[in-house]
Amino acid sequence: MTTSVHYSRLRVLAAILITTSGVGQVALLWFRDLNADTLTGAFVGVVYIIIGIGLLGQSRFALFVAIVIPLAAATVLLNVVPGGAPATLQIIRLSIDLLVITSSALVLANSRG
């Protein structure tokens, strides 16, 4: 199996993870009160879905965006958590963001330009 196949699979894994995370964030609209925080989370979820669709292509820009946006979202999430003790769903979201960032960075670092 060639190296490009491995990185292609990492890219698809990142696409699946970020799309699933985005769908979950949009689905939270049905389980929370409708306020600014919920709408912001749903907007981030829609952005994640768009990034996931972009990762299914071959653009390196999509890889860059898949690194920057989850990194910014994770930073905001960590700064918003009161008392420094995130809930279980937040830990899962942060873990998925970390996997997406790592996978996208590996694929971007090994892409031939």
C-alpha distances in whole Angstrom, upper triangle without the diagonal:
4,7,8,7,8,11,12,12,14,16,16,17,20,21,22,23,26,27,28,29,31,32,34,36,37,38,40,43,44,44,46,49,49,49,48,45,44,44,42,39,39,39,36,34,35,33,30,30,30,27,25,25,25,21,20,21,19,22,22,26,25,23,26,28,26,26,30,31,30,31,35,35,34,37,39,39,39,42,44,43,47,47,44,43,40,40,37,36,36,34,32,32,31,28,27,28,26,23,23,24,22,18,20,21,18,16,19,19,16,17,18,21
4,5,5,7,9,10,11,13,15,16,17,19,20,22,23,25,26,28,29,31,32,34,35,37,38,40,42,44,44,46,49,48,49,47,44,43,43,41,39,38,38,35,33,34,32,29,29,29,26,24,24,23,20,19,19,17,20,20,23,23,20,23,26,24,24,28,30,29,30,33,34,33,35,38,38,38,41,43,43,46,47,43,43,40,40,38,36,36,34,32,31,31,28,26,27,25,22,22,23,20,17,18,19,15,14,17,16,13,13,14,18
4,5,5,6,9,10,11,13,14,15,17,19,20,21,23,25,26,27,29,30,32,33,35,36,38,40,42,43,44,47,46,46,44,42,41,41,38,36,36,35,32,31,32,30,27,27,27,24,22,23,21,18,18,18,16,18,17,21,20,17,20,23,21,21,25,27,26,26,30,30,30,32,35,35,35,38,40,40,43,44,40,40,37,38,35,34,33,31,29,29,28,25,24,24,22,19,19,19,17,14,15,15,12,10,13,13,9,11,12,16
4,5,5,6,9,10,10,12,14,15,16,18,20,21,22,24,26,27,28,30,31,33,34,36,39,40,41,42,45,44,44,42,40,39,39,36,34,34,33,30,29,29,27,24,24,24,21,19,20,18,15,15,14,12,15,14,18,17,15,18,21,19,20,23,25,24,25,28,29,29,31,34,34,34,37,39,39,43,44,40,40,37,37,35,33,33,31,29,28,27,25,23,23,22,19,18,19,17,13,14,14,12,9,12,12,9,9,10,13
4,5,5,6,9,10,11,12,14,15,16,18,20,21,22,24,26,27,29,30,32,33,35,37,39,39,41,44,43,44,42,40,38,38,36,34,33,33,30,28,28,27,24,23,23,21,19,19,18,15,14,14,13,16,16,19,18,16,20,22,19,21,24,25,24,26,29,29,29,32,34,34,34,37,39,39,42,43,40,39,36,36,34,32,32,30,28,27,27,24,22,23,22,18,18,19,17,14,14,16,13,11,14,15,12,12,13,17
4,5,5,6,9,10,11,12,14,15,16,18,20,21,23,24,26,27,29,30,31,33,36,37,38,39,42,42,42,40,38,37,37,35,32,32,32,29,27,28,26,23,23,23,20,18,19,19,15,15,16,14,17,16,19,18,15,19,21,18,19,22,24,22,23,27,27,26,29,32,31,32,35,36,36,40,40,37,36,33,33,31,29,29,27,25,24,24,21,19,20,19,15,15,16,14,11,12,14,11,9,13,13,11,12,14,18
4,5,5,6,9,10,10,12,14,15,16,18,20,21,22,24,26,27,29,30,32,34,36,36,37,40,40,40,38,35,34,34,32,30,30,29,26,25,25,23,20,21,20,17,16,17,16,12,12,13,11,13,13,16,14,12,15,17,15,15,19,21,20,21,24,24,24,26,29,29,29,32,34,34,38,38,35,35,32,32,30,28,28,26,24,23,22,20,18,18,17,14,13,14,12,8,9,10,8,6,9,10,8,9,12,15
4,5,5,6,9,10,11,12,14,15,16,18,20,21,23,24,26,27,28,31,33,34,35,36,39,39,39,37,35,34,33,31,29,28,28,25,24,24,22,19,19,18,16,14,14,13,10,9,10,9,12,12,15,13,12,15,17,15,16,20,21,20,22,25,25,25,27,30,29,30,33,34,35,38,40,36,36,33,33,30,28,28,27,24,23,23,21,18,19,18,15,14,15,14,10,10,13,11,8,11,13,11,10,13,15
4,5,5,6,9,10,10,12,14,15,16,18,20,21,22,24,26,27,29,31,33,33,35,38,37,38,36,34,32,32,31,28,27,27,25,23,23,22,19,18,19,16,14,15,15,11,10,12,12,15,15,18,15,13,17,18,15,17,20,21,20,21,25,24,24,27,29,28,29,32,33,33,37,38,35,34,31,30,28,26,26,25,22,21,21,19,16,17,17,13,12,15,13,10,11,13,11,9,13,15,13,13,16,19
4,5,5,6,9,10,10,12,14,15,16,18,20,21,22,24,26,27,30,31,32,33,36,36,36,34,31,30,30,28,26,26,25,22,21,22,20,17,17,18,15,13,14,14,10,11,13,13,14,14,16,14,11,14,16,12,13,17,18,16,18,21,21,21,23,26,25,26,29,30,30,34,35,31,31,28,28,25,24,23,22,19,18,18,16,13,14,13,10,9,11,10,6,8,10,8,7,11,12,11,12,15,18
4,5,5,6,9,10,11,12,14,15,16,18,20,21,23,24,26,28,30,31,32,35,34,34,32,30,29,28,26,24,24,23,20,19,19,17,14,14,14,11,10,11,10,7,7,9,9,11,11,13,10,8,12,13,10,12,15,16,15,17,20,20,20,23,25,24,26,28,29,30,34,35,32,31,28,28,26,24,23,22,20,18,18,17,14,14,14,11,9,11,10,7,6,10,9,7,9,12,12,11,14,16
4,5,5,6,9,10,10,12,14,15,16,18,20,21,22,24,27,28,29,30,33,33,33,32,30,28,28,26,24,23,23,20,18,18,17,14,13,14,12,9,10,10,7,6,9,11,13,14,15,12,11,15,15,12,14,18,17,16,19,21,21,21,24,26,25,27,30,30,30,34,36,32,32,28,28,25,23,23,22,19,18,19,17,14,15,15,12,10,13,13,9,10,13,13,10,13,16,15,14,18,19
4,5,5,6,9,10,11,12,14,15,17,18,20,21,23,25,27,27,29,32,32,32,31,28,27,27,25,22,22,22,19,17,18,17,14,14,15,13,10,12,13,9,10,13,14,16,16,17,14,12,16,16,12,14,17,17,15,17,20,19,19,22,24,23,24,27,28,28,31,33,29,28,25,25,22,20,20,19,16,15,16,14,11,12,13,9,8,11,11,8,9,13,12,11,14,16,16,16,20,22
4,5,5,6,8,10,11,12,14,15,16,18,20,21,24,26,26,27,30,29,30,28,25,24,24,22,20,19,19,16,15,16,14,11,11,13,10,7,10,11,7,9,12,13,14,13,14,11,9,12,12,8,10,13,13,11,14,17,16,16,19,21,20,21,24,25,25,29,30,27,26,23,23,21,19,18,18,15,13,14,12,9,9,10,7,5,8,9,6,7,10,11,10,12,15,15,15,19,20
4,6,5,6,8,10,10,12,14,15,16,18,20,22,24,25,26,29,28,28,27,25,23,23,21,19,18,18,15,13,13,12,9,9,10,7,4,7,8,5,6,10,12,13,13,14,10,10,13,12,9,12,14,13,12,15,18,17,17,20,22,21,23,26,26,26,30,32,29,28,25,24,22,20,19,19,16,15,16,15,11,11,13,11,8,11,12,10,9,13,14,12,14,17,17,16,20,21
4,6,5,6,9,10,11,12,14,15,16,18,21,22,23,25,28,27,28,27,25,23,23,22,19,18,18,16,13,14,14,10,9,12,10,7,9,11,9,9,13,15,16,17,17,14,13,16,15,12,15,17,16,14,17,19,18,18,22,23,21,23,26,26,26,30,32,29,27,24,23,21,18,18,18,15,14,15,14,10,12,14,11,9,13,14,11,12,16,16,15,17,20,20,20,23,24
4,6,5,6,9,10,11,12,14,15,17,20,21,21,23,26,26,26,25,22,21,21,20,17,16,17,14,12,14,13,9,10,12,11,8,11,13,11,12,15,17,18,18,18,14,13,16,14,11,13,15,14,11,14,17,15,15,18,19,18,20,23,23,23,26,28,25,24,20,19,17,15,15,14,11,10,12,10,7,8,10,8,7,11,12,10,11,14,15,15,17,19,20,20,24,25
4,5,5,6,9,10,10,12,14,15,18,20,20,21,24,23,24,22,20,18,18,17,14,13,14,11,9,10,10,6,7,9,7,6,9,11,9,11,14,16,16,16,16,12,12,14,12,8,11,13,11,9,12,14,12,13,16,17,16,18,21,21,21,25,27,24,23,20,19,18,15,14,15,12,10,11,11,7,7,10,9,7,10,12,11,11,14,16,15,16,19,20,20,23,24
4,5,5,6,9,10,11,12,14,16,18,19,20,23,22,23,22,20,18,18,17,14,13,13,11,8,9,9,6,5,8,8,5,8,10,10,11,14,17,17,18,17,13,14,16,14,11,14,16,13,12,15,17,15,16,19,19,18,21,23,23,23,27,29,27,26,22,21,19,16,16,17,14,12,14,14,10,11,14,13,10,13,16,14,14,17,19,18,19,22,23,22,25,26
4,5,5,6,9,10,10,13,15,16,17,19,22,22,23,22,20,17,18,17,14,13,14,12,9,11,12,9,8,11,11,9,11,14,13,14,17,20,20,21,20,17,17,19,17,14,16,18,15,13,17,18,15,16,20,20,18,20,23,22,22,26,28,25,24,20,19,17,13,14,15,12,10,13,13,9,11,14,13,11,15,17,15,16,19,20,20,21,24,25,25,28,29
4,6,5,6,9,10,11,14,15,16,17,20,19,20,19,17,15,15,14,11,11,12,10,7,10,10,7,8,12,11,10,13,15,14,16,19,21,21,21,20,17,16,18,15,12,14,16,13,10,14,15,12,12,16,16,14,17,19,19,19,22,24,22,21,17,16,14,11,11,12,9,7,10,10,7,8,12,11,10,13,15,15,15,18,20,20,21,24,25,25,28,29
4,5,5,6,9,10,12,14,15,16,18,18,18,17,15,13,13,12,9,8,9,7,4,6,7,5,5,9,9,9,11,13,14,15,18,20,20,20,19,15,16,17,14,12,15,15,12,11,14,15,12,13,17,16,15,18,20,19,20,23,26,24,23,19,18,17,13,13,15,13,10,12,14,11,11,14,14,12,15,18,17,16,19,21,21,22,25,26,25,29,29
4,5,5,6,9,10,12,13,15,18,17,18,18,16,14,13,14,11,9,11,10,6,8,10,8,7,11,12,11,12,15,16,16,19,22,22,23,22,18,19,21,18,16,18,19,16,14,18,18,15,17,20,19,17,21,23,21,22,25,27,26,24,20,19,17,14,15,17,14,12,15,16,13,14,17,17,15,18,20,19,19,23,24,23,24,28,29,28,31,32
4,5,5,6,9,11,11,12,16,16,17,17,15,12,13,13,10,9,12,11,7,10,12,10,10,14,15,13,16,18,18,19,22,25,25,25,24,21,21,22,20,17,19,20,17,14,18,18,15,15,19,18,16,18,21,19,19,22,24,23,21,17,15,14,10,12,14,11,9,13,14,12,13,16,16,15,18,20,20,20,23,25,25,26,29,30,30,33,34
4,5,5,8,10,10,11,14,13,14,14,11,9,10,10,6,5,8,8,5,8,10,9,10,13,14,14,16,18,19,20,23,26,25,25,23,20,21,21,18,16,18,18,15,13,16,16,12,13,17,15,13,16,18,16,17,20,22,21,20,16,15,14,10,11,14,12,9,12,14,12,13,16,17,16,18,21,21,20,23,25,25,26,29,30,30,33,34
4,5,6,8,10,11,13,12,13,13,12,9,9,10,7,4,8,8,5,7,10,10,10,12,14,14,16,18,19,20,23,26,25,26,24,21,22,23,19,18,20,20,16,15,19,18,15,17,19,18,16,20,21,19,20,23,26,24,23,19,18,17,14,14,17,15,13,16,18,16,16,20,20,18,20,23,23,23,25,28,27,28,31,32,32,35,35
4,5,6,8,9,12,12,14,15,14,10,11,13,10,8,11,12,9,11,14,13,12,16,17,16,18,21,21,22,25,28,28,29,27,24,25,26,23,21,23,23,20,18,21,21,17,19,22,20,18,21,23,21,21,23,26,25,23,20,17,17,13,15,17,15,14,17,19,16,17,21,21,20,22,25,25,25,28,30,29,30,33,34,34,37,38
4,5,5,6,9,10,12,13,11,8,9,11,8,7,11,12,10,12,15,14,14,18,19,19,21,23,24,25,28,30,30,30,29,25,26,27,23,22,23,23,20,18,21,20,16,17,20,18,16,19,20,18,17,20,23,22,20,17,15,14,11,12,16,14,13,16,18,17,17,21,21,21,23,26,26,26,28,30,30,31,34,36,35,39,39
4,6,6,8,7,10,11,10,6,8,10,9,7,10,12,11,12,15,15,15,18,20,20,21,24,25,26,29,32,31,32,29,26,28,28,25,23,25,24,21,20,23,21,18,19,22,19,17,21,22,19,19,21,25,24,23,20,18,18,15,16,19,18,16,19,21,20,20,24,24,23,25,28,28,28,31,33,33,33,36,38,37,40,40
4,6,8,9,12,14,13,10,11,14,12,11,14,16,14,15,18,18,18,21,23,22,23,26,27,28,31,34,34,34,32,29,30,31,28,26,28,28,24,23,26,25,21,22,25,23,20,24,25,22,22,24,27,26,24,21,19,19,16,17,21,19,18,21,23,22,22,26,26,25,28,31,30,30,33,35,35,36,39,40,40,43,43
4,7,9,12,14,13,10,12,15,12,12,16,17,15,17,20,19,19,23,24,23,25,28,29,30,33,35,35,35,34,30,31,32,29,27,28,28,24,23,25,25,21,21,24,22,19,22,23,20,19,21,24,24,21,18,16,16,13,15,18,17,17,20,22,21,22,25,26,25,27,30,30,31,33,35,35,36,39,40,40,44,44
4,6,8,11,10,7,10,12,11,11,14,16,15,17,20,19,20,23,24,24,26,29,29,31,34,36,35,36,33,30,31,31,28,27,28,27,24,22,24,23,19,20,22,19,17,20,21,17,17,18,21,22,20,17,15,16,13,15,18,18,17,20,22,21,22,25,26,26,27,30,31,31,33,36,36,36,39,41,41,44,44
4,6,9,9,7,10,12,12,12,15,17,17,18,21,22,22,25,26,27,28,31,32,33,36,38,37,38,35,32,33,33,30,29,30,29,25,24,26,24,21,22,24,20,19,21,22,18,18,19,22,23,22,19,17,19,17,17,21,21,20,22,25,24,24,28,29,28,30,33,34,33,36,38,38,39,41,43,43,46,46
4,7,8,6,7,10,11,11,13,15,15,16,19,20,21,23,25,25,27,29,30,32,34,37,36,36,33,31,32,32,28,27,29,27,24,23,25,23,20,22,23,20,19,22,22,18,19,20,24,24,24,21,20,21,18,19,22,22,20,23,26,25,24,28,29,28,29,33,33,33,35,38,38,37,40,42,42,45,45
4,6,5,6,9,10,11,12,14,15,17,19,20,21,23,25,26,27,29,30,32,34,37,35,35,32,30,31,31,27,27,28,26,22,22,24,21,18,20,21,18,17,20,19,16,17,18,22,23,22,20,19,21,19,18,22,22,20,22,25,25,24,27,29,28,29,32,33,32,34,37,37,37,39,42,41,44,44
4,5,5,6,9,10,10,12,14,15,16,18,20,21,23,24,26,27,28,31,32,35,33,33,30,28,29,28,24,24,25,23,19,20,21,18,16,18,18,15,15,18,17,14,16,17,21,22,22,19,19,21,19,18,21,22,19,21,24,23,22,25,27,26,26,30,31,30,32,35,35,34,37,39,39,42,41
4,5,5,6,9,10,11,12,14,15,16,18,20,21,22,25,26,27,29,31,33,31,31,28,26,27,26,23,22,23,21,17,17,18,16,13,15,16,12,11,14,14,11,12,14,18,18,18,16,16,18,15,14,18,18,16,17,21,20,19,22,24,23,24,27,28,27,29,32,32,32,34,37,37,40,39
4,5,5,6,9,10,10,12,14,15,17,19,20,21,23,24,26,28,30,32,31,31,28,26,27,26,23,22,23,22,18,17,19,17,14,16,17,14,13,16,17,14,15,17,20,20,19,17,16,17,14,14,17,17,15,17,20,19,19,22,24,23,24,27,28,27,29,32,32,32,35,37,36,40,39
4,5,5,6,9,10,10,12,14,15,17,18,20,21,23,24,26,28,31,29,29,26,24,25,25,21,21,22,21,17,17,19,17,14,17,18,15,15,18,18,15,17,19,23,23,23,20,19,20,17,16,20,20,17,19,22,20,19,23,25,23,24,27,28,27,29,32,32,31,34,36,35,38,38
4,5,5,6,9,10,11,12,14,15,17,18,20,21,23,25,27,29,27,27,24,22,23,22,18,18,19,17,14,14,16,14,11,14,15,12,12,15,15,13,15,18,21,21,21,18,18,19,16,15,18,18,15,16,20,19,17,20,22,20,21,24,25,24,26,29,29,28,31,33,33,36,35
4,5,5,6,9,10,10,12,14,15,16,19,20,21,23,25,27,26,26,23,21,22,21,18,17,18,17,13,12,15,13,10,12,14,11,10,14,15,13,14,17,20,19,19,16,15,16,13,12,15,15,12,13,17,15,14,18,19,18,19,22,23,22,24,27,27,27,29,32,31,35,34
4,5,5,6,9,10,10,13,14,15,17,18,20,22,24,26,25,25,23,20,22,22,18,17,19,18,14,14,17,15,12,15,17,15,14,18,18,16,18,21,24,23,22,19,18,18,15,14,18,17,13,16,18,17,16,19,21,19,20,23,24,23,25,28,27,27,30,32,31,34,34
4,5,5,6,9,10,11,12,14,16,17,18,21,22,25,23,23,20,18,20,19,16,16,18,16,12,13,16,14,11,15,16,14,14,18,18,17,19,22,25,24,24,21,20,21,17,16,19,19,15,17,20,17,16,20,21,18,19,23,23,21,24,27,26,26,29,31,30,33,32
4,5,5,6,9,10,10,12,14,15,16,19,21,23,21,21,18,16,17,17,13,12,14,13,9,9,12,11,8,11,13,11,11,15,16,15,17,20,23,22,22,18,18,19,15,14,17,16,12,13,16,14,12,16,17,15,16,19,20,18,20,23,23,22,25,28,27,30,30
4,5,5,6,9,10,10,13,14,15,17,19,22,21,21,19,16,17,18,14,13,15,15,11,10,14,13,10,13,16,14,13,17,19,17,18,22,25,23,22,19,18,18,14,14,16,14,11,13,15,13,12,16,16,14,16,19,19,18,21,23,23,23,26,28,27,30,30
4,5,5,6,9,10,11,12,14,16,18,20,19,20,18,15,17,17,14,13,16,16,12,12,16,15,13,16,18,17,17,20,21,20,22,25,28,27,26,22,22,22,18,17,20,18,15,17,19,16,15,18,19,16,18,21,20,19,22,24,23,23,26,28,27,29,29
4,5,5,6,9,10,10,12,15,16,18,17,17,14,12,14,14,10,10,13,12,9,10,13,12,11,14,16,15,16,19,20,20,21,25,28,26,26,22,22,22,19,18,20,18,15,16,18,15,13,17,17,14,15,19,18,16,19,21,20,20,23,25,24,26,26
4,5,5,6,9,10,10,13,15,17,16,16,14,11,12,13,10,8,11,11,8,8,12,12,10,12,15,15,15,18,20,19,21,24,27,25,24,21,21,20,16,16,17,15,12,13,15,12,10,14,14,11,12,16,15,13,16,19,18,18,21,23,22,25,25
4,5,5,6,9,10,11,13,16,16,17,15,12,14,15,12,11,14,15,12,12,16,16,14,16,19,19,18,21,23,23,24,27,30,28,27,23,23,22,18,18,20,17,14,16,17,14,13,16,16,13,15,18,17,15,18,21,19,19,23,24,23,26,26
4,5,5,6,9,10,12,14,13,15,13,10,12,13,10,10,14,14,11,13,16,16,15,18,20,20,20,23,25,24,26,29,32,30,30,26,26,25,22,21,22,20,17,19,20,16,15,18,17,14,16,19,17,15,18,20,19,18,22,23,21,24,24
4,5,5,6,9,10,12,11,12,10,7,9,10,7,6,10,11,9,10,13,14,13,16,18,18,19,21,23,23,25,29,31,28,28,25,25,24,21,20,21,19,16,17,17,14,12,15,14,11,12,15,14,11,14,17,15,15,18,20,18,21,21
4,5,5,7,9,12,12,13,12,9,10,12,10,8,12,13,12,12,15,16,15,17,20,20,20,23,25,25,26,30,32,29,29,25,25,23,20,20,20,18,15,16,16,13,12,15,13,10,12,15,13,11,15,16,14,15,19,19,18,21,22
4,5,5,7,11,11,13,12,9,11,14,12,11,15,16,14,15,18,19,18,20,23,23,23,26,28,28,29,33,35,33,32,29,28,27,23,23,24,21,19,20,20,17,16,18,17,14,16,18,16,14,17,19,16,17,20,21,19,21,21
4,5,6,8,8,10,9,6,8,11,9,9,13,14,13,14,17,18,18,20,22,23,24,26,28,28,30,33,36,33,33,29,29,28,25,24,25,23,20,21,21,17,16,18,17,13,15,17,15,12,15,17,14,14,18,18,16,18,18
4,5,7,7,9,9,6,7,10,9,8,11,14,13,14,16,18,18,19,22,23,23,25,28,28,29,33,35,32,32,28,28,27,24,23,23,21,19,19,19,15,14,16,14,11,12,14,11,9,12,13,11,11,15,15,13,16,17
4,7,9,11,12,9,10,14,13,12,15,17,17,17,20,22,21,22,25,26,26,28,31,31,32,36,38,35,34,31,31,29,26,26,26,23,21,22,21,17,17,19,16,13,15,17,13,12,15,16,13,14,17,17,15,17,18
4,6,9,10,8,10,13,13,13,16,18,18,19,21,23,23,24,27,28,28,30,33,33,34,38,40,37,37,34,34,32,29,28,29,26,24,24,24,20,20,21,19,16,17,18,15,13,16,16,13,13,17,16,13,15,15
4,7,9,8,9,12,13,13,15,17,18,19,21,23,24,25,27,29,29,31,33,34,35,39,41,38,38,35,35,34,31,30,30,27,25,25,25,22,20,21,19,16,17,17,15,12,14,14,11,11,14,13,10,11,12
4,5,6,7,9,10,11,13,15,16,18,19,21,22,23,25,27,28,29,31,32,34,38,40,37,37,34,34,33,31,29,29,27,25,25,24,21,20,21,19,16,16,17,15,12,13,14,11,10,13,13,10,11,11
4,5,5,6,9,10,11,13,14,16,17,19,20,22,23,25,26,27,29,31,32,36,38,35,35,32,33,32,30,28,28,26,24,23,23,20,18,19,18,14,14,15,13,9,10,12,9,7,10,11,8,10,9
4,5,5,6,8,10,11,12,14,15,16,18,20,21,22,24,26,27,28,30,34,36,33,34,31,32,31,29,27,27,26,23,22,23,20,18,18,18,15,14,15,14,11,12,14,12,9,12,14,11,13,12
4,5,5,6,9,10,10,12,14,15,16,18,20,21,22,24,26,27,28,32,34,31,32,29,29,28,26,24,24,23,20,20,20,17,15,16,16,12,12,14,12,9,11,13,11,10,13,14,12,15,14
4,5,5,6,9,10,11,12,15,16,17,19,20,21,23,25,26,27,31,33,30,30,27,28,27,25,23,23,21,19,18,18,15,13,14,13,10,9,10,9,5,7,10,8,6,10,11,10,13,13
4,5,5,6,9,10,11,12,14,16,17,19,20,21,23,25,26,30,32,29,29,27,28,28,25,23,23,22,19,18,19,17,14,14,14,11,9,11,11,7,8,11,10,7,10,13,12,14,14
4,5,5,6,8,10,10,12,14,15,16,18,20,21,22,24,28,30,27,28,25,26,26,23,21,22,21,17,17,18,15,12,14,14,11,10,13,12,9,10,14,13,11,14,16,15,18,17
4,6,6,6,8,10,11,12,14,16,17,18,20,21,23,27,28,25,26,23,24,23,20,19,19,17,14,14,14,12,9,11,11,7,6,10,9,6,9,12,11,10,13,15,15,18,18
4,6,6,6,9,10,11,12,15,16,17,19,20,22,25,27,24,24,22,23,23,21,18,18,17,15,13,14,12,9,9,10,7,5,8,9,6,7,10,11,10,12,15,15,18,18
4,6,5,6,9,10,11,12,14,15,17,18,20,24,26,23,24,22,23,23,21,18,19,19,15,14,15,14,10,11,13,10,8,11,13,10,10,14,14,12,14,17,17,20,20
4,5,5,6,9,10,11,12,14,15,16,18,22,24,22,23,20,21,21,19,16,17,17,13,12,14,13,9,11,13,10,9,13,14,12,13,16,16,15,17,20,20,23,22
4,5,5,6,8,10,10,12,14,15,16,20,22,19,20,17,18,18,15,13,14,13,10,9,11,9,6,8,10,8,7,11,12,11,12,15,16,15,17,20,20,24,24
4,5,5,6,9,10,11,12,14,16,19,21,18,19,17,19,19,17,14,14,14,12,9,11,11,7,8,11,9,7,10,13,12,12,15,16,15,17,20,20,24,24
4,5,5,6,9,10,11,12,15,18,20,17,19,17,19,20,18,14,15,16,13,11,14,14,10,11,14,13,11,14,16,15,15,18,19,18,20,23,23,26,26
4,5,5,6,9,10,11,12,16,18,16,17,14,16,17,14,11,13,13,10,9,12,12,8,11,14,12,11,15,17,16,16,20,21,20,22,25,25,28,28
4,5,5,6,9,10,11,14,16,13,14,12,14,14,13,9,10,11,8,6,9,10,7,8,12,11,10,13,16,15,16,19,20,20,21,24,25,28,29
4,5,5,6,9,10,14,15,13,14,13,15,17,16,12,13,15,12,9,13,14,10,11,15,14,13,15,18,17,17,20,22,21,22,26,26,30,30
4,5,5,6,9,12,14,13,14,12,15,17,15,12,13,15,12,11,14,15,12,14,17,17,15,18,21,20,20,23,25,24,25,29,29,32,32
4,5,5,6,10,12,10,11,9,11,13,12,8,10,12,10,8,12,13,11,13,16,16,15,18,20,20,21,24,25,25,26,29,30,33,33
4,6,6,9,10,8,9,8,11,13,13,9,10,13,11,9,12,14,12,13,16,17,16,18,21,21,21,24,26,25,26,29,31,34,34
4,6,8,10,8,11,10,14,16,16,12,13,16,14,12,16,18,15,16,20,20,19,21,24,24,23,26,28,28,29,32,33,36,36
4,6,9,9,10,9,12,15,14,11,13,16,14,13,17,18,16,18,21,21,20,23,25,25,26,29,30,30,31,34,35,38,38
4,6,6,7,6,9,12,12,9,11,14,13,12,15,17,16,17,21,21,21,23,26,26,26,29,31,31,32,35,36,39,39
4,6,7,8,10,14,15,12,14,17,17,16,19,21,20,21,24,25,24,27,29,30,30,32,34,34,35,38,39,43,43
4,6,8,11,15,16,14,14,18,18,17,19,22,21,22,25,26,26,27,30,31,31,33,35,35,36,39,40,44,44
4,6,10,13,14,12,12,15,15,14,16,19,18,18,21,23,22,24,27,27,27,29,32,32,33,35,37,40,41
4,7,10,12,10,10,13,14,13,15,18,18,18,21,22,22,24,26,27,28,30,32,32,33,36,37,41,42
4,7,8,6,6,10,10,10,12,14,15,15,18,20,20,21,24,25,25,27,29,30,31,34,35,39,39
4,6,5,6,9,10,11,12,14,15,16,19,20,21,23,24,26,27,29,30,31,33,35,36,40,41
4,5,5,6,9,10,11,12,14,15,17,18,20,21,23,24,26,27,29,30,31,33,35,38,40
4,5,5,6,9,10,11,12,14,15,16,18,20,21,22,24,26,27,28,30,32,33,36,37
4,5,5,6,8,10,10,12,14,15,16,18,20,21,22,24,26,26,28,30,31,35,36
4,5,5,6,9,10,10,12,14,15,16,18,20,21,22,24,25,27,29,30,34,35
4,5,5,6,9,10,11,12,14,15,16,18,20,21,23,24,26,27,28,32,33
4,5,5,6,9,10,11,12,14,15,16,18,20,21,22,24,26,27,30,31
4,5,5,6,9,10,10,12,14,15,16,18,20,21,22,24,25,29,30
4,5,5,6,9,10,11,12,14,15,17,18,20,21,23,24,28,29
4,5,5,6,9,10,10,12,14,15,16,18,20,21,22,26,27
4,5,5,6,9,10,10,12,14,15,16,18,20,21,24,25
4,5,5,6,8,10,10,12,14,15,16,18,20,23,25
4,5,5,6,8,10,11,12,14,15,17,18,22,24
4,5,5,6,8,10,11,12,14,15,16,20,21
4,6,5,6,9,10,10,12,14,15,19,20
4,6,5,6,9,10,10,12,14,18,19
4,5,5,6,9,10,11,12,16,18
4,5,5,6,8,10,10,14,15
4,5,5,6,9,10,13,15
4,5,5,6,9,12,14
4,6,5,6,10,12
4,5,5,9,10
4,6,8,10
4,6,9
4,6
4
